[in-house]
């Protein structure tokens, strides 16, 4: 067997960027202050990492997210302590 390819099956190359133009990104404002933590509702341990389900202040409940402990600011230590006092069996 020889690696043979029939030339009649070849097609001319068309650059896909000609067909799919990209829209320019819209500018957005960057806040100086990151969103603050309103409350913590759950915690979990994945491997050696702890995560908290954080409700953010000023954002809808749908924007709540699992946040690693390393990403939780130290200003939220009292919120973490309050959560663990209310949920002593949580990791």
N, C-alpha and C positions, 0 to 999 in steps of 0.2 A: 504494500500500500504506500502511496505517495501523498503527501499533503498538497492536494490539488484543489483549487477553487475556481469555479466557472466564472469567467469574466462577465457574462451576461447578467449575473446576479448582483453585481456591484451597482451602487447608486451614488449620485453626486452628493457631496457633503453640503449641508445647509447649516449655517451658524444659527443656533437657537436664540441668541440674543436679538436677532433681527425680528423674530416673531413675538417674543415676550419682552416687551420693554418694561423696565423697572421704574416704578414711581419714586420720586424723590421723597426721602423721609421728612415727616413734618416735625418742626422744632417743638420741644416741650420744655416746660420750666422745671428746674431742679431745685427742690427745697433744700435750704441749708440744714434744717433739722429733720432727722429721720422720724418716722412715725413712732409714737410712744406706746408702750404696752398698757392696755386697759386692764386685762385680766388674763389669767392662765386657767384653762379648764381641764386639761389632761396632761399626763406625762407618760413617756415610754422610754425603754432602753433598747437600743439596737446595737448589738455587739458591745463595744466599750463606750458607746456614745449615748448621752441622754438628750432627749428632745422634749420640748414643751409645746402644747397646742396653745398658741398665743392669739388673743383677741386684741386687735390694734385699736388705739384710741382715734376716733374720727373717721374710721373706715367701716363699711358695712360688715356684718357678721360673715358674709360669704368670702371676705378677704382674710379671714383667720387662717393661720398656717402653722405647720409643724416647724419649729425653729430649734436648731441645735443649741445646746447650752452655751457653746462657745460664741454664738452670735447674739445671745441675750446680753444687753448692756448691764454693767454692774450697778447702775442706778435702779435696776428692777429687782435687786436682791430681796427687798422687803416683800414684793409681790410673790416671789418664789417661796419665801419663808411662810407667808400666809397660806399659799396653796398647800404646802406640805403639812402645815398644822391642821388644815381642814381635811386632807387626804393622807393620813399617816401611812397607809399601805401602798401608796403609789411609789414607783421607783424614783 
